Amino acid sequence: MSIFCQIDDKFVPIYRVMWIAAVPHFCGDEECQREGFYEIRLEQDESVWAKPEERDKMLAQIEAWQGDPGPEEEGDEEPW
């Protein structure tokens, strides 16, 4: 397994990922070039913008890297 995941034309080290957007970007600006892309926030206030399949690949690589906990069973939810 590689420590890099390709997003657009960049090889992003998966250990730099802070969070991944659950919904695609939408701001309503007619000139926006990021509509429909998912933000992947990196360290030091950097971001890359991923297509849905790139976002899914990044999530899968992070889960594989950290060890997939498997499906949640009923009663395993954290109380809020």
C-alpha positions as CSV (number, residue, x, y, z in Angstrom):
1,M,0.0,0.0,0.0
2,S,1.3,3.4,-0.9
3,I,1.3,6.4,1.5
4,F,0.1,8.5,-1.4
5,C,-3.3,8.9,-3.0
6,Q,-3.6,10.7,-6.4
7,I,-6.1,13.6,-6.4
8,D,-6.3,15.4,-9.7
9,D,-2.7,15.7,-10.8
10,K,-1.2,15.6,-7.2
11,F,0.1,12.8,-5.1
12,V,-1.2,13.6,-1.6
13,P,0.4,11.8,1.4
14,I,-2.5,10.3,3.3
15,Y,-1.0,11.2,6.7
16,R,-1.4,14.9,5.8
17,V,-5.2,14.7,5.6
18,M,-7.1,16.4,8.4
19,W,-10.7,15.9,7.1
20,I,-12.7,15.1,4.0
21,A,-16.0,16.7,3.1
22,A,-19.1,14.5,3.3
23,V,-21.0,16.7,0.7
24,P,-19.8,18.3,-2.5
25,H,-19.0,22.0,-2.6
26,F,-21.8,24.4,-3.5
27,C,-21.5,28.2,-3.1
28,G,-23.9,29.4,-5.8
29,D,-21.3,31.6,-7.5
30,E,-21.6,31.5,-11.3
31,E,-17.8,31.6,-11.7
32,C,-17.0,28.9,-9.1
33,Q,-14.8,26.2,-10.5
34,R,-15.2,23.9,-7.5
35,E,-18.9,23.1,-7.7
36,G,-19.5,19.4,-7.2
37,F,-16.0,18.7,-6.0
38,Y,-15.2,17.4,-2.5
39,E,-12.8,19.3,-0.3
40,I,-10.0,17.4,1.3
41,R,-8.4,19.5,3.9
42,L,-4.7,19.1,4.6
43,E,-2.3,20.3,7.2
44,Q,-1.4,24.0,7.3
45,D,-4.7,25.2,5.9
46,E,-4.1,23.6,2.5
47,S,-6.9,21.9,0.5
48,V,-7.2,19.8,-2.6
49,W,-10.5,19.3,-4.5
50,A,-11.5,15.8,-5.4
51,K,-14.0,14.2,-7.8
52,P,-16.4,11.7,-6.0
53,E,-14.3,8.7,-7.1
54,E,-11.1,10.3,-5.8
55,R,-12.7,11.1,-2.5
56,D,-13.9,7.5,-2.1
57,K,-10.4,6.2,-3.0
58,M,-8.8,8.5,-0.3
59,L,-11.3,7.4,2.3
60,A,-10.6,3.7,1.5
61,Q,-6.8,4.3,1.7
62,I,-7.1,6.0,5.0
63,E,-9.3,3.2,6.4
64,A,-6.8,0.6,5.1
65,W,-3.9,2.5,6.6
66,Q,-5.5,2.9,10.0
67,G,-7.3,-0.4,10.1
68,D,-10.9,-0.6,9.1
69,P,-13.0,-1.0,12.3
70,G,-15.7,-2.9,10.3
71,P,-19.4,-2.3,10.3
72,E,-21.0,-0.7,13.3
73,E,-23.3,-2.9,15.3
74,E,-26.4,-1.7,17.0
75,G,-25.6,-0.3,20.4
76,D,-22.0,0.7,19.4
77,E,-23.1,4.3,18.8
78,E,-21.5,7.0,21.0
79,P,-24.1,8.9,23.1
80,W,-24.4,12.6,22.3
